[in-house]
Amino acid sequence: MDPDINFAEMTEQFDTYLLGRRTFEVTRSHGQATMPGVRTFVFSRTLRQSDYDDVTIVGENWRQVVQSLREEDGKDIWLFGGGSLFRSLAEEGFVDTVEVAIIPTILGGGIPLVADRPRESR
């Protein structure tokens, strides 16, 4: 963990997390997929809601779900991990702020945050 990042303080500004399936699977394997008082939405075409009672699985209706979340009162929404999910949200104009942190981890591969040249967001 980066000692310069106060994760406890940082997470207090969010009440909703958006995770891609791969990030969810990694965080879940470490027992960190959910936090008390924070809603977690996992974007997946393969996971089934009936298998998870502590998160909301979002599939084909993801645009409507994200738009609805953005219209709600409350704290900020945090997209945690997920290069593919980030690109999809950015292309729809759903990303307001980007803060990139590098947290070293050994990975066999991954999805780039920005692949090729991204389409200009609104």
Phi and psi restraints in degrees (value plus and minus 20) as a CYANA .aco file:
   2 ASP   PHI     -97.3   -57.3
   2 ASP   PSI      97.4   137.4
   3 PRO   PHI     -86.7   -46.7
   3 PRO   PSI     -35.5     4.5
   4 ASP   PHI    -101.6   -61.6
   4 ASP   PSI     -30.3     9.7
   5 ILE   PHI    -124.1   -84.1
   5 ILE   PSI     100.4   140.4
   6 ASN   PHI    -111.7   -71.7
   6 ASN   PSI      70.8   110.8
   7 PHE   PHI     -83.4   -43.4
   7 PHE   PSI     -57.4   -17.4
   8 ALA   PHI     -80.8   -40.8
   8 ALA   PSI     -66.0   -26.0
   9 GLU   PHI     -87.3   -47.3
   9 GLU   PSI     -63.2   -23.2
  10 MET   PHI     -82.2   -42.2
  10 MET   PSI     -63.0   -23.0
  11 THR   PHI     -90.7   -50.7
  11 THR   PSI     -36.7     3.3
  12 GLU   PHI     -85.0   -45.0
  12 GLU   PSI     -39.3     0.7
  13 GLN   PHI    -105.5   -65.5
  13 GLN   PSI     -21.3    18.7
  14 PHE   PHI    -137.4   -97.4
  14 PHE   PSI     125.3   165.3
  15 ASP   PHI    -144.4  -104.4
  15 ASP   PSI     -17.6    22.4
  16 THR   PHI    -164.1  -124.1
  16 THR   PSI     112.7   152.7
  17 TYR   PHI    -135.0   -95.0
  17 TYR   PSI     119.5   159.5
  18 LEU   PHI    -134.5   -94.5
  18 LEU   PSI     106.3   146.3
  19 LEU   PHI    -149.7  -109.7
  19 LEU   PSI     122.4   162.4
  20 GLY   PHI     -97.3   -57.3
  20 GLY   PSI     145.8   185.8
  21 ARG   PHI     -80.8   -40.8
  21 ARG   PSI     -64.5   -24.5
  22 ARG   PHI     -83.7   -43.7
  22 ARG   PSI     -63.9   -23.9
  23 THR   PHI     -82.9   -42.9
  23 THR   PSI     -61.7   -21.7
  24 PHE   PHI     -78.8   -38.8
  24 PHE   PSI     -65.4   -25.4
  25 GLU   PHI     -83.4   -43.4
  25 GLU   PSI     -58.8   -18.8
  26 VAL   PHI     -87.8   -47.8
  26 VAL   PSI     -69.1   -29.1
  27 THR   PHI     -85.0   -45.0
  27 THR   PSI     -57.1   -17.1
  28 ARG   PHI     -85.1   -45.1
  28 ARG   PSI     -58.7   -18.7
  29 SER   PHI     -85.5   -45.5
  29 SER   PSI     -42.1    -2.1
  30 HIS   PHI    -119.3   -79.3
  30 HIS   PSI     -12.4    27.6
  31 GLY   PHI      50.8    90.8
  31 GLY   PSI       5.8    45.8
  32 GLN   PHI    -145.5  -105.5
  32 GLN   PSI       6.7    46.7
  33 ALA   PHI     -97.6   -57.6
  33 ALA   PSI     -43.6    -3.6
  34 THR   PHI    -154.2  -114.2
  34 THR   PSI     140.1   180.1
  35 MET   PHI    -154.5  -114.5
  35 MET   PSI     124.9   164.9
  36 PRO   PHI     -78.3   -38.3
  36 PRO   PSI     115.4   155.4
  37 GLY   PHI      59.6    99.6
  37 GLY   PSI     -16.0    24.0
  38 VAL   PHI    -142.4  -102.4
  38 VAL   PSI     107.9   147.9
  39 ARG   PHI    -100.5   -60.5
  39 ARG   PSI     118.0   158.0
  40 THR   PHI    -140.3  -100.3
  40 THR   PSI     105.4   145.4
  41 PHE   PHI    -134.7   -94.7
  41 PHE   PSI     105.8   145.8
  42 VAL   PHI    -130.5   -90.5
  42 VAL   PSI     105.6   145.6
  43 PHE   PHI    -116.0   -76.0
  43 PHE   PSI      96.4   136.4
  44 SER   PHI    -176.6  -136.6
  44 SER   PSI     123.8   163.8
  45 ARG   PHI    -114.1   -74.1
  45 ARG   PSI     -28.7    11.3
  46 THR   PHI    -135.6   -95.6
  46 THR   PSI     -48.5    -8.5
  47 LEU   PHI     -94.0   -54.0
  47 LEU   PSI     130.0   170.0
  48 ARG   PHI    -131.1   -91.1
  48 ARG   PSI     117.0   157.0
  49 GLN   PHI     -78.4   -38.4
  49 GLN   PSI     -55.9   -15.9
  50 SER   PHI     -82.5   -42.5
  50 SER   PSI     -37.0     3.0
  51 ASP   PHI    -109.3   -69.3
  51 ASP   PSI     -27.7    12.3
  52 TYR   PHI    -158.9  -118.9
  52 TYR   PSI      95.0   135.0
  53 ASP   PHI    -119.6   -79.6
  53 ASP   PSI     -26.7    13.3
  54 ASP   PHI    -124.0   -84.0
  54 ASP   PSI     -21.5    18.5
  55 VAL   PHI    -158.0  -118.0
  55 VAL   PSI     144.8   184.8
  56 THR   PHI    -125.0   -85.0
  56 THR   PSI     103.5   143.5
  57 ILE   PHI    -108.7   -68.7
  57 ILE   PSI     108.5   148.5
  58 VAL   PHI    -134.4   -94.4
  58 VAL   PSI     108.9   148.9
  59 GLY   PHI    -134.6   -94.6
  59 GLY   PSI    -142.7  -102.7
  60 GLU   PHI     -82.1   -42.1
  60 GLU   PSI     -44.0    -4.0
  61 ASN   PHI    -109.9   -69.9
  61 ASN   PSI       6.4    46.4
  62 TRP   PHI     -81.1   -41.1
  62 TRP   PSI     -56.4   -16.4
  63 ARG   PHI     -81.9   -41.9
  63 ARG   PSI     -66.1   -26.1
  64 GLN   PHI     -84.5   -44.5
  64 GLN   PSI     -59.9   -19.9
  65 VAL   PHI     -83.1   -43.1
  65 VAL   PSI     -67.8   -27.8
  66 VAL   PHI     -85.3   -45.3
  66 VAL   PSI     -62.8   -22.8
  67 GLN   PHI     -80.3   -40.3
  67 GLN   PSI     -62.3   -22.3
  68 SER   PHI     -83.4   -43.4
  68 SER   PSI     -63.1   -23.1
  69 LEU   PHI     -82.4   -42.4
  69 LEU   PSI     -60.4   -20.4
  70 ARG   PHI     -85.4   -45.4
  70 ARG   PSI     -47.9    -7.9
  71 GLU   PHI    -103.8   -63.8
  71 GLU   PSI     -33.8     6.2
  72 GLU   PHI     -94.6   -54.6
  72 GLU   PSI     131.3   171.3
  73 ASP   PHI     -94.4   -54.4
  73 ASP   PSI     134.4   174.4
  74 GLY   PHI     121.0   161.0
  74 GLY   PSI    -184.4  -144.4
  75 LYS   PHI    -101.4   -61.4
  75 LYS   PSI    -196.0  -156.0
  76 ASP   PHI     -92.4   -52.4
  76 ASP   PSI     145.0   185.0
  77 ILE   PHI    -127.7   -87.7
  77 ILE   PSI     114.0   154.0
  78 TRP   PHI    -132.7   -92.7
  78 TRP   PSI     100.0   140.0
  79 LEU   PHI    -106.3   -66.3
  79 LEU   PSI      90.4   130.4
  80 PHE   PHI    -124.5   -84.5
  80 PHE   PSI      86.4   126.4
  81 GLY   PHI      50.9    90.9
  81 GLY   PSI     157.0   197.0
  82 GLY   PHI      73.3   113.3
  82 GLY   PSI      62.4   102.4
  83 GLY   PHI     -80.9   -40.9
  83 GLY   PSI     -62.3   -22.3
  84 SER   PHI     -86.0   -46.0
  84 SER   PSI     -63.8   -23.8
  85 LEU   PHI     -84.0   -44.0
  85 LEU   PSI     -62.5   -22.5
  86 PHE   PHI     -77.0   -37.0
  86 PHE   PSI     -68.1   -28.1
  87 ARG   PHI     -80.4   -40.4
  87 ARG   PSI     -64.2   -24.2
  88 SER   PHI     -81.7   -41.7
  88 SER   PSI     -64.3   -24.3
  89 LEU   PHI     -87.0   -47.0
  89 LEU   PSI     -60.7   -20.7
  90 ALA   PHI     -84.3   -44.3
  90 ALA   PSI     -61.7   -21.7
  91 GLU   PHI     -83.7   -43.7
  91 GLU   PSI     -47.1    -7.1
  92 GLU   PHI    -107.7   -67.7
  92 GLU   PSI     -23.4    16.6
  93 GLY   PHI      60.8   100.8
  93 GLY   PSI       0.2    40.2
  94 PHE   PHI    -111.4   -71.4
  94 PHE   PSI     -19.8    20.2
  95 VAL   PHI    -124.4   -84.4
  95 VAL   PSI      99.0   139.0
  96 ASP   PHI    -115.4   -75.4
  96 ASP   PSI     -56.0   -16.0
  97 THR   PHI    -161.4  -121.4
  97 THR   PSI     122.3   162.3
  98 VAL   PHI    -143.5  -103.5
  98 VAL   PSI     103.3   143.3
  99 GLU   PHI    -145.8  -105.8
  99 GLU   PSI      94.2   134.2
 100 VAL   PHI    -121.0   -81.0
 100 VAL   PSI     110.0   150.0
 101 ALA   PHI    -146.2  -106.2
 101 ALA   PSI     122.0   162.0
 102 ILE   PHI    -123.3   -83.3
 102 ILE   PSI      97.7   137.7
 103 ILE   PHI    -136.3   -96.3
 103 ILE   PSI      85.6   125.6
 104 PRO   PHI     -78.1   -38.1
 104 PRO   PSI     112.6   152.6
 105 THR   PHI    -171.2  -131.2
 105 THR   PSI     127.4   167.4
 106 ILE   PHI    -107.6   -67.6
 106 ILE   PSI      98.7   138.7
 107 LEU   PHI    -144.1  -104.1
 107 LEU   PSI     126.2   166.2
 108 GLY   PHI    -101.1   -61.1
 108 GLY   PSI     -33.1     6.9
 109 GLY   PHI     153.6   193.6
 109 GLY   PSI    -196.5  -156.5
 110 GLY   PHI     159.7   199.7
 110 GLY   PSI    -197.8  -157.8
 111 ILE   PHI    -129.7   -89.7
 111 ILE   PSI     105.0   145.0
 112 PRO   PHI     -81.5   -41.5
 112 PRO   PSI     127.0   167.0
 113 LEU   PHI     -81.7   -41.7
 113 LEU   PSI     -64.4   -24.4
 114 VAL   PHI    -148.9  -108.9
 114 VAL   PSI      89.6   129.6
 115 ALA   PHI    -118.6   -78.6
 115 ALA   PSI     119.0   159.0
 116 ASP   PHI      31.3    71.3
 116 ASP   PSI    -167.2  -127.2
 117 ARG   PHI    -122.3   -82.3
 117 ARG   PSI      96.2   136.2
 118 PRO   PHI     -91.5   -51.5
 118 PRO   PSI     130.3   170.3
 119 ARG   PHI     -86.6   -46.6
 119 ARG   PSI     123.6   163.6
 120 GLU   PHI     -82.8   -42.8
 120 GLU   PSI     111.0   151.0
 121 SER   PHI    -107.7   -67.7
 121 SER   PSI     138.7   178.7
